Amino acid sequence: MKSWQIVRLVAGLFILLSLAMAIPGSPLFLSQWWLAFTAFVGLNLLQSALTGWCLMETIVRKLGAQSGC
């Protein structure tokens, strides 16, 4: 997988997991404060779209993932 694919995969998993932990009635429910983590991931995605730089992608590349389209 390319670095951008890993970033999207991790972001999607973080969003789904944090929503599952924030929604009452979910078997994984812990607290509604997990919605703050969902917002954090969304803000990071917005920031990376506007600036073209993503810290997570930098980290994934340093761990050995290929960059590129």
Rosetta blueprint (number, residue, H / E / L):
1 M L
2 K E
3 S H
4 W H
5 Q H
6 I H
7 V H
8 R H
9 L H
10 V H
11 A H
12 G H
13 L H
14 F H
15 I H
16 L H
17 L H
18 S H
19 L H
20 A H
21 M H
22 A H
23 I L
24 P L
25 G L
26 S L
27 P L
28 L L
29 F L
30 L L
31 S L
32 Q L
33 W L
34 W H
35 L H
36 A H
37 F H
38 T H
39 A H
40 F H
41 V H
42 G H
43 L H
44 N H
45 L H
46 L H
47 Q H
48 S H
49 A H
50 L H
51 T H
52 G L
53 W L
54 C L
55 L H
56 M H
57 E H
58 T H
59 I H
60 V H
61 R H
62 K H
63 L L
64 G L
65 A L
66 Q E
67 S L
68 G L
69 C L
